[in-house]
Structures are given as C-alpha cells and as structure tokens.
Amino acid sequence: MTKYTPEVAKTLHEAKAPYRGFVMDVAELPDRLVLVIYRDNLASFTRAQQEALALFAIELVKRLQMIVPITLEVKDNERAGRVD
C-alpha cells in the first residue's frame, strides 16, 4: 500500500519554498517516504537562502511525520528523473 496518500500530497502541494528554483523530490521506500534535496541545487543559493531552505525542508518533514514515516536525504547529484 502506498504511503503517498492524498493527505501527503495535499501537504506537499501546500508547502511553498521561500525561494523559487528549490528542487525537492519524494521517493517511496517499502517502509517510508524520503524527501530528497540536492546539494548542487542548494549550492546555487546564497548562504542565507540555503539556511532558510534547510529550515523549510526540516519543517516540512516534521509536518509530514505526523502523517507518514518520512526521512530527509541530501543527494550529491542533481535529479536525474529518479531517486536511487
């Protein structure tokens, strides 16, 4: 059974990153969802923006943890259409 429920989708769609161009993906593993952010994408922002985006991602994970098991991962490579 999928963990990506309508409630998860609604929470993700309502979340607005503080800066345009911030890339996040959601991957589904058998036991949890994974919110993925990309190091090279994050590096394209200023230090202050990076801090704000990191706090945004952490707060989003906290909200989603009330719905479903989820973790946050930072990947080295820009998204390539899939999460390993």
Backbone bond lengths (Angstrom), bond angles and torsions (degrees), N, CA, C in turn:
res aa  C-N    CA-C-N  psi(-1)  N-CA   C-N-CA  omega(-1)  CA-C   N-CA-C  phi
1 M - - - 1.459 - - 1.523 109.33 -
2 T 1.293 115.61 133.93 1.459 120.40 -177.26 1.528 112.13 -67.90
3 K 1.315 114.54 144.38 1.461 120.81 175.78 1.531 110.75 -92.44
4 Y 1.340 115.80 -11.08 1.460 120.91 179.02 1.529 108.07 -84.97
5 T 1.307 115.04 80.95 1.461 122.76 -175.19 1.525 110.60 -85.37
6 P 1.315 117.72 167.69 1.474 119.67 174.95 1.531 112.37 -57.08
7 E 1.314 117.50 -34.42 1.467 120.39 178.60 1.534 111.15 -66.73
8 V 1.327 116.82 -39.89 1.463 120.90 175.94 1.529 109.41 -63.75
9 A 1.319 116.54 -47.18 1.464 121.07 179.87 1.527 110.95 -57.71
10 K 1.319 116.40 -43.96 1.470 121.04 -179.58 1.531 110.60 -62.84
11 T 1.324 116.60 -43.82 1.466 120.80 179.64 1.520 110.63 -62.23
12 L 1.326 116.93 -42.96 1.461 120.69 179.76 1.531 111.44 -66.78
13 H 1.306 117.17 -42.15 1.460 120.73 -178.47 1.525 112.16 -68.82
14 E 1.311 117.11 -29.79 1.464 120.93 179.46 1.525 112.22 -79.86
15 A 1.325 117.13 -20.84 1.468 121.19 -178.87 1.524 109.73 -73.95
16 K 1.281 116.61 126.57 1.466 122.07 -179.95 1.522 108.77 -117.87
17 A 1.326 115.80 115.13 1.464 120.53 178.15 1.524 109.03 -62.22
18 P 1.315 116.97 147.55 1.471 119.26 -177.71 1.528 113.82 -70.22
19 Y 1.341 118.34 -13.21 1.460 121.27 179.61 1.522 109.98 -137.40
20 R 1.332 115.45 138.90 1.466 121.08 177.68 1.525 109.96 -68.25
21 G 1.322 115.68 147.29 1.454 120.70 177.31 1.511 114.26 95.22
22 F 1.331 116.80 -3.94 1.467 120.62 178.32 1.526 108.50 -76.44
23 V 1.338 116.42 126.43 1.462 121.95 -175.28 1.522 110.03 -107.02
24 M 1.331 115.11 128.35 1.466 122.07 173.40 1.523 107.64 -134.03
25 D 1.306 116.08 146.42 1.458 121.61 173.57 1.515 108.39 -125.92
26 V 1.321 115.29 160.07 1.463 120.94 174.55 1.523 107.21 -122.17
27 A 1.314 115.58 126.62 1.463 121.55 176.36 1.523 107.64 -114.05
28 E 1.315 115.72 148.70 1.463 119.73 178.65 1.523 109.31 -112.31
29 L 1.313 115.29 121.34 1.457 122.62 173.40 1.521 107.79 -103.89
30 P 1.315 118.24 166.79 1.468 118.97 -177.66 1.535 114.21 -57.08
31 D 1.339 116.76 -33.04 1.459 119.55 -174.72 1.517 115.04 -107.18
32 R 1.351 117.31 -6.88 1.468 118.87 -176.21 1.524 110.67 -168.33
33 L 1.325 114.74 169.43 1.452 121.95 167.94 1.526 107.86 -95.38
34 V 1.311 115.41 156.61 1.462 121.20 177.09 1.526 107.82 -128.62
35 L 1.322 116.35 123.54 1.459 121.55 173.04 1.527 105.70 -90.76
36 V 1.324 116.71 120.48 1.461 122.06 -174.42 1.524 109.72 -110.82
37 I 1.333 115.44 128.95 1.459 120.42 170.23 1.530 106.90 -119.07
38 Y 1.320 115.87 156.49 1.451 121.24 -171.81 1.521 111.09 -113.63
39 R 1.333 114.48 127.17 1.456 121.94 -176.06 1.537 111.76 -56.55
40 D 1.326 117.94 -43.46 1.467 119.65 -178.25 1.530 111.81 -68.29
41 N 1.332 117.07 -33.57 1.464 119.95 175.61 1.520 109.81 -67.38
42 L 1.315 116.82 -44.66 1.465 121.53 179.68 1.531 110.56 -61.64
43 A 1.335 116.52 -36.37 1.465 120.95 -178.49 1.524 112.39 -66.88
44 S 1.320 118.26 -16.08 1.462 120.86 -179.62 1.525 112.73 -78.58
45 F 1.323 116.98 -4.35 1.466 122.32 179.56 1.523 110.20 -104.54
46 T 1.331 116.21 160.69 1.461 120.37 175.81 1.528 109.31 -67.99
47 R 1.313 115.57 166.06 1.474 120.67 -179.85 1.537 110.86 -57.59
48 A 1.316 117.38 -45.74 1.469 121.05 -179.92 1.534 110.46 -63.69
49 Q 1.316 117.61 -40.53 1.459 120.97 177.60 1.529 111.09 -65.49
50 Q 1.332 116.69 -40.46 1.461 120.88 177.86 1.524 111.25 -58.58
51 E 1.314 116.01 -42.93 1.463 120.42 178.95 1.523 110.88 -63.56
52 A 1.320 116.96 -43.27 1.464 120.90 179.20 1.535 110.64 -64.59
53 L 1.322 117.20 -40.42 1.463 121.07 179.46 1.523 111.76 -68.21
54 A 1.330 116.76 -38.31 1.463 120.22 176.81 1.527 110.60 -63.10
55 L 1.317 116.44 -43.95 1.471 119.75 177.75 1.525 111.08 -63.83
56 F 1.323 117.22 -39.59 1.460 121.54 176.43 1.528 110.45 -58.82
57 A 1.338 117.33 -47.86 1.465 121.11 -179.02 1.527 111.33 -63.63
58 I 1.315 116.92 -41.74 1.470 120.73 179.44 1.527 110.21 -63.76
59 E 1.314 117.35 -44.49 1.471 120.70 179.10 1.525 111.34 -64.74
60 L 1.319 117.08 -37.95 1.461 120.55 177.58 1.528 110.39 -63.64
61 V 1.309 117.36 -43.52 1.472 120.79 177.66 1.526 110.11 -61.90
62 K 1.306 117.79 -42.33 1.471 120.66 178.55 1.529 111.01 -59.88
63 R 1.339 116.72 -42.27 1.469 119.68 178.24 1.521 111.08 -65.24
64 L 1.321 116.04 -41.99 1.461 119.76 -179.15 1.531 112.60 -69.85
65 Q 1.327 117.22 -29.31 1.469 120.56 178.58 1.522 112.18 -63.27
66 M 1.308 117.19 -20.43 1.465 120.12 175.97 1.523 111.01 -74.78
67 I 1.339 116.70 -15.00 1.457 122.20 -176.71 1.522 111.83 -107.05
68 V 1.338 115.79 -42.55 1.466 121.18 -169.56 1.528 109.53 -152.18
69 P 1.337 118.11 152.31 1.467 118.67 173.01 1.537 109.23 -64.31
70 I 1.325 116.17 128.31 1.470 120.82 -178.19 1.512 109.50 -150.82
71 T 1.334 115.25 146.18 1.457 120.66 175.18 1.523 108.37 -127.26
72 L 1.325 115.02 165.87 1.458 122.32 179.03 1.526 107.76 -113.19
73 E 1.320 116.59 131.46 1.467 121.15 177.28 1.516 109.30 -128.78
74 V 1.322 114.91 146.35 1.456 121.64 173.45 1.522 106.48 -111.90
75 K 1.323 115.76 124.09 1.469 121.88 -179.77 1.517 109.33 -105.16
76 D 1.333 116.03 149.46 1.459 120.92 -179.48 1.516 113.14 -73.20
77 N 1.313 118.01 -35.80 1.460 120.70 -172.89 1.506 111.95 -98.74
78 E 1.322 114.94 148.76 1.469 120.57 171.93 1.505 108.38 -60.10
79 R 1.283 116.21 149.37 1.464 120.60 -177.31 1.519 110.67 -55.78
80 A 1.310 113.97 142.63 1.462 120.39 -178.21 1.516 109.87 -122.65
81 G 1.327 116.66 29.74 1.451 119.91 179.77 1.500 113.88 90.19
82 R 1.320 116.96 -8.94 1.453 120.05 178.24 1.515 109.50 -156.73
83 V 1.324 115.60 159.58 1.457 121.70 177.97 1.524 106.78 -111.79
84 D 1.331 116.34 128.66 1.466 119.79 179.50 1.508 111.91 -75.30
